[in-house]
Amino acid sequence: MSGVIVTDPPKADAKDVEALAGFGVATVSEALGRTGLLGPEIRPIQQGVRVAGTAVTVLSWPGDNLMIHAAVEQCGEGDILVVTTTSPSTDGMFGELFATALRRRGVRGLVSNAGVRDTQELREMDFPAWSRAVSAQGTVKTTGGSVNVPVAIDGQVIRPGDAILADDDGVVVVPRERVRATVEASAAREAKEAKARAAFLDGQLGLDRYGLRETLRRLGVEYRTYEEYTGERS
């Protein structure tokens, strides 16, 4: 497998990415039209952490972390390293030594479609990671791959410089051209949810607030007392 290392790709605006970090993954995905989510198997190794950054992408051979070493040089302040492989792999391709090198360069975290290890050390050094697997299985450094090329994880295309947001709920990718608009849409969604939250605290039901009684009627869902229901079934 040959490959390419692309230098200095365009990136989402840093201020917009910082603003994105003020919202949860679920809110941002909804603001994107329920898109952008990586699959539910990409899980955090820690809890209570939310990070946003710009993607530096890595396409590696399974069980080979050579291209992660190459990607470190391409990483900088505010980036998130995104790693995937040419075919499924759960090997522990990333650990504490990589995190040490990346932390020195201002990288905010890792998203991996493969495995990580040294998870206790990663938590202790506050280097957040989201991965498909946790595995102590080691890797080799023998096969070429690519850095800063478009990659796909669970059907979502991630380009270098796209915004990545990750928290306890998972990971979402926002195309770099849409980050500012997504921030605005997320803020509007949060304002709408704040009004709904206040209404629910005041006792209003979602059935009434969202007009769902008519939806139930249209779908043929009927109300029956317990006696009516049990009588119909006897």
Secondary structure as UniProt FT lines:
FT   HELIX           14..20
FT   TURN            21..22
FT   HELIX           25..31
FT   TURN            32..33
FT   TURN            40..41
FT   STRAND          43..44
FT   STRAND          51..60
FT   TURN            62..63
FT   HELIX           66..72
FT   TURN            73..74
FT   TURN            77..78
FT   STRAND          79..85
FT   STRAND          92..94
FT   HELIX           96..104
FT   TURN            105..106
FT   STRAND          109..116
FT   HELIX           119..124
FT   TURN            125..126
FT   STRAND          129..134
FT   STRAND          146..147
FT   STRAND          151..153
FT   TURN            154..155
FT   STRAND          156..158
FT   TURN            160..161
FT   STRAND          163..167
FT   TURN            168..169
FT   STRAND          170..174
FT   HELIX           176..178
FT   HELIX           179..201
FT   TURN            202..203
FT   HELIX           206..209
FT   TURN            210..211
FT   HELIX           212..218
FT   TURN            219..220
FT   HELIX           226..233
//
